[in-house]
Amino acid sequence: MSRTELTPRERDTLQLVAIGMNDAATGKSLGISPRTVRYHLDNAARKLKGRNRIHTVVLAMAGGIITPPTPVEETAPAEEQASC
């Protein structure tokens, strides 16, 4: 699957789902309804032959269609840092 076989909106939707956003949050971020998010995810899953949203995201990452999210380092609260 090449990058061009998914629409830009399908790629954007998958990228936001990859960072853990649900349909409502993804829709709000993209200015579309949660139902439209589901539509884009379903189309991407069909094109990539994904069995569910997680499988579709993994396939998109493995194919270089989307980039894996950057891990966020957890930091200790200020009180704990001061006592270290």
C-alpha positions in Angstrom: 0.0 0.0 0.0 1.5 3.3 -1.0 1.0 6.6 0.8 -1.1 7.9 -2.1 -3.8 5.2 -1.8 -5.2 6.8 1.3 -6.7 10.2 1.2 -5.1 13.0 3.2 -8.1 13.0 5.5 -7.8 9.2 6.1 -4.1 9.7 7.0 -4.9 12.6 9.3 -7.6 10.5 11.0 -5.3 7.5 11.5 -2.6 9.7 12.9 -4.9 11.1 15.5 -6.3 7.7 16.4 -2.6 6.5 16.7 -2.1 9.0 19.6 -5.1 7.7 21.4 -7.9 10.0 20.4 -11.4 8.7 20.2 -13.9 9.5 17.4 -15.3 12.5 19.2 -11.9 14.1 19.9 -10.6 13.3 16.5 -13.6 14.8 14.9 -13.3 18.0 17.0 -9.6 18.3 16.1 -10.4 17.9 12.4 -13.6 19.9 12.3 -15.7 16.9 11.3 -18.4 14.7 13.1 -17.5 11.5 14.9 -19.5 9.7 12.3 -17.3 11.1 9.6 -14.3 10.0 11.5 -15.7 6.5 11.6 -16.3 6.7 7.8 -12.6 7.7 7.2 -11.4 4.9 9.5 -13.6 2.3 7.8 -12.3 3.4 4.4 -8.7 3.2 5.6 -9.3 -0.2 7.1 -10.8 -1.5 3.9 -7.9 -0.2 1.8 -5.3 -1.5 4.2 -7.2 -4.7 5.0 -7.3 -3.9 8.7 -9.5 -6.0 11.0 -10.2 -3.2 13.5 -8.9 0.4 14.2 -5.8 -0.8 16.1 -4.8 -3.2 13.4 -5.4 -0.5 10.8 -3.2 2.0 12.7 -0.4 -0.7 13.0 -0.6 -1.5 9.3 -0.4 2.2 8.5 2.6 2.7 10.7 4.3 -0.4 9.3 3.7 0.8 5.8 5.1 4.2 6.5 1.8 5.8 5.8 1.7 7.5 9.3 4.4 8.1 11.8 4.4 6.4 15.2 3.5 8.8 18.0 6.4 10.3 20.0 6.4 8.9 23.5 5.8 11.5 26.2 8.2 11.2 29.1 6.5 11.3 32.4 8.0 13.7 34.9 7.6 13.7 38.6 5.5 16.4 40.3 7.5 19.5 41.4 7.3 18.4 45.1 8.9 15.0 44.3 11.6 16.6 42.1 12.6 19.0 44.9 13.1 16.1 47.3 15.3 14.1 44.9 
